[in-house]
């Protein structure tokens, strides 16, 4: 199983980024996928999750209305569209596959700063 995130970077407050996570090694469309984040000195926290077909999504309260999780099962890829970014969104963002014992990507840094 391999999960490869991309799309992180430096953005000003109020800006947008779209993260991608390309998955391989399992039947992607059968499993929930999640995005987590971890800020320096803080525990890793769940940001959003999406069902296998993509019909069910759930979000942490702190991103509701700003972030959108989606997936393209034809491309084995899950996305996180992040709008209205705040400095407190600064973190390493990880995708997670709810397959077997669970698998993590390597993470992508998102920095929100002026």
C-alpha positions as CSV (number, residue, x, y, z in Angstrom):
1,X,0.0,0.0,0.0
2,X,1.3,3.4,-0.9
3,X,-0.2,6.9,-0.2
4,X,1.5,9.9,-1.7
5,X,0.3,13.4,-0.7
6,X,1.0,16.5,-2.7
7,X,-0.2,20.1,-3.0
8,X,1.0,21.6,0.2
9,X,2.8,24.9,0.4
10,X,2.9,28.4,1.7
11,X,-0.3,30.5,1.4
12,X,-1.5,33.8,2.8
13,X,-4.5,33.9,5.2
14,X,-7.7,33.7,3.3
15,X,-6.1,31.8,0.5
16,X,-6.8,28.3,-0.9
17,X,-4.9,25.1,-1.5
18,X,-5.9,21.7,-2.8
19,X,-4.2,18.6,-1.4
20,X,-4.1,15.3,-3.3
21,X,-3.4,11.8,-2.1
22,X,-2.7,9.2,-4.7
23,X,-3.3,5.7,-3.4
24,X,-2.2,2.3,-4.7
25,X,-2.0,-1.3,-3.5
26,X,-5.6,-1.8,-2.5
27,X,-9.1,-1.6,-3.9
28,X,-9.4,2.2,-3.3
29,X,-13.1,2.5,-4.0
30,X,-14.0,0.1,-1.3
31,X,-12.6,2.0,1.6
32,X,-13.1,5.2,3.6
33,X,-10.3,7.7,3.3
34,X,-9.4,10.4,5.8
35,X,-7.3,13.5,6.1
36,X,-5.6,14.3,9.4
37,X,-3.3,17.1,10.4
38,X,-0.7,17.6,13.0
39,X,0.6,21.1,14.1
40,X,3.9,21.5,16.0
41,X,3.5,20.4,19.6
42,X,0.0,19.1,19.1
43,X,-1.6,15.8,18.6
44,X,-2.7,14.5,15.2
45,X,-6.4,15.3,14.6
46,X,-9.0,14.2,12.1
47,X,-9.9,16.8,9.6
48,X,-12.4,15.0,7.2
49,X,-13.3,11.6,5.9
50,X,-15.2,10.2,2.9
51,X,-16.8,6.9,2.2
52,X,-15.7,4.6,-0.6
53,X,-18.3,5.7,-3.2
54,X,-17.9,9.3,-2.0
55,X,-21.5,9.8,-0.9
56,X,-20.8,10.3,2.8
57,X,-18.5,13.0,4.1
58,X,-17.8,14.1,7.6
59,X,-15.8,17.1,8.9
60,X,-14.2,18.4,12.0
61,X,-16.1,21.4,13.3
62,X,-13.0,23.6,12.8
63,X,-13.1,23.2,9.1
64,X,-16.8,23.0,8.3
65,X,-17.8,25.3,5.6
66,X,-14.1,25.9,4.5
67,X,-12.7,22.5,3.5
68,X,-14.2,20.0,1.1
69,X,-13.1,16.3,0.9
70,X,-13.7,14.5,-2.4
71,X,-12.4,11.5,-4.3
72,X,-11.9,10.3,-7.8
73,X,-12.1,6.5,-7.7
74,X,-11.0,6.2,-11.4
75,X,-7.8,7.9,-10.4
76,X,-7.4,6.3,-6.9
77,X,-7.0,9.8,-5.5
78,X,-8.6,11.7,-2.6
79,X,-8.6,15.5,-2.4
80,X,-8.9,18.1,0.2
81,X,-9.9,21.5,-1.0
82,X,-9.0,24.1,1.6
83,X,-10.5,27.6,1.3
84,X,-10.4,30.6,3.7
85,X,-7.3,29.3,5.2
86,X,-6.2,30.6,8.6
87,X,-2.8,30.7,10.4
88,X,-4.1,28.0,12.8
89,X,-4.6,25.6,9.8
90,X,-0.8,25.5,9.6
91,X,0.2,21.8,10.0
92,X,1.4,18.7,8.2
93,X,-1.5,17.1,6.5
94,X,-1.7,13.3,6.2
95,X,-4.0,11.1,4.3
96,X,-5.0,7.8,5.8
97,X,-6.5,4.7,4.3
98,X,-9.0,2.8,6.4
99,X,-7.8,-0.5,5.0
100,X,-6.5,-3.4,7.0
101,X,-4.7,-2.0,10.0
102,X,-4.6,1.5,8.4
103,X,-2.0,3.2,6.3
104,X,-0.6,6.7,6.4
105,X,1.0,8.9,3.8
106,X,4.2,10.7,4.4
107,X,2.5,14.1,4.9
108,X,2.5,17.4,3.2
109,X,3.3,20.7,4.9
110,X,0.7,23.5,4.8
111,X,1.8,26.9,6.1
112,X,-0.6,29.8,6.3
113,X,1.2,33.0,6.9
114,X,1.4,36.6,5.6
